């Protein structure tokens, strides 16, 4: 069971699903008209097309916020972060913050999806090791 499932609103659902599935390696967990649930390990996100699902004022607010910049990033834990980073780099995914060790004890890097949303992929250090390797 998931406590929080972020919903990422997108202008082009097919493009977003292809990006998350083909470039980032997410699995499609569920598809419905206007939204698709995706998973990567224990992480789950929903991609939702800006449409006419809600109150007209809310629909308009969603469309107005599409592609706007935000400082927020979704954190997603991955195993073998170095290999995952290399895979995304080779696939041409935009890396906005390079792979590095952080003072809080983990390695991480941040990418931008096809709509400009940020996702930070991280890996906790293993027992008895440093916080990983930086690129």
C-alpha positions in Angstrom: 0.0 0.0 0.0 1.2 3.5 -0.8 0.8 6.4 1.6 1.4 9.1 -1.0 1.1 8.8 -4.8 2.2 12.0 -6.5 0.2 13.1 -9.5 2.2 14.8 -12.2 -0.1 16.8 -14.6 1.1 16.7 -18.2 0.1 18.3 -21.5 0.8 15.1 -23.6 0.0 11.9 -21.7 1.4 9.6 -24.4 4.7 11.5 -24.6 5.0 11.4 -20.8 4.2 7.7 -20.5 6.8 6.9 -23.2 9.4 9.0 -21.4 8.8 7.4 -18.0 8.6 3.9 -19.4 11.2 3.9 -22.1 13.8 6.3 -20.8 13.4 6.1 -17.0 12.4 2.4 -16.9 9.1 2.7 -15.0 6.5 0.0 -15.4 2.9 0.8 -16.3 0.8 -0.4 -13.3 -2.6 0.9 -14.4 -4.1 2.8 -17.4 -7.3 4.7 -17.4 -8.7 7.5 -19.6 -6.6 10.6 -18.8 -4.2 9.0 -16.3 -1.6 6.3 -16.0 -0.1 4.9 -12.8 3.5 4.0 -13.0 5.9 2.2 -10.7 9.6 1.9 -10.2 10.5 -0.5 -7.4 8.5 0.6 -4.4 7.9 4.1 -5.9 4.6 5.0 -7.6 3.6 8.1 -9.5 0.5 9.0 -11.5 0.7 10.9 -14.8 -2.5 12.8 -15.4 -3.5 14.6 -18.6 -4.8 18.1 -18.2 -8.4 17.6 -19.2 -11.9 18.3 -18.1 -12.1 15.9 -15.1 -12.7 18.4 -12.4 -14.5 21.7 -11.7 -13.9 24.1 -14.6 -11.9 26.6 -12.5 -9.6 23.8 -11.2 -9.1 22.4 -14.7 -8.1 25.9 -15.9 -5.7 26.2 -12.9 -4.1 22.9 -13.8 -3.6 24.0 -17.4 -2.2 27.3 -16.3 0.4 25.6 -14.1 1.6 23.2 -16.8 5.3 23.6 -17.7 5.7 26.2 -14.9 9.0 25.9 -13.0 9.0 24.5 -9.5 11.8 23.9 -7.0 10.2 20.6 -6.0 11.6 17.2 -6.8 10.2 13.7 -6.3 12.8 11.5 -4.5 12.9 7.9 -5.8 15.3 5.3 -4.3 17.0 3.0 -6.8 19.5 0.1 -6.5 22.8 0.4 -8.3 22.6 4.2 -8.7 25.8 4.4 -10.7 24.5 2.0 -13.4 21.1 3.8 -13.4 22.7 7.2 -13.8 24.8 5.9 -16.7 21.7 4.4 -18.4 19.8 7.6 -18.2 22.8 9.7 -19.4 23.2 7.3 -22.4 19.5 7.7 -23.1 19.9 11.4 -23.4 17.8 12.2 -20.3 18.5 15.8 -19.1 20.5 15.6 -15.9 20.0 18.9 -14.0 22.1 18.0 -10.9 25.0 15.5 -11.4 25.5 12.3 -9.4 27.2 13.3 -6.2 27.5 12.2 -2.5 25.5 14.4 -0.2 26.3 15.5 3.4 23.3 13.6 4.7 24.9 10.3 3.7 23.4 9.3 0.3 24.4 9.6 -3.3 21.9 11.2 -5.7 21.2 12.9 -9.0 18.3 14.9 -10.4 16.8 14.7 -13.9 14.1 16.7 -15.7 11.3 14.8 -17.3 9.8 15.7 -20.7 7.6 18.4 -19.0 10.4 19.9 -16.9 9.4 18.2 -13.7 12.3 17.1 -11.5 13.0 13.6 -10.2 15.8 12.9 -7.8 17.1 9.3 -7.8 19.1 8.3 -4.8 20.8 5.3 -3.1 21.5 5.0 0.6 25.0 3.9 1.6 25.5 0.3 2.4 26.7 -0.6 5.9 30.4 -0.1 6.3 30.9 1.9 3.1 31.1 5.6 2.2 28.0 7.2 0.8 28.6 5.9 -2.7 30.6 7.2 -5.7 30.2 10.5 -7.4 30.5 11.1 -11.2 
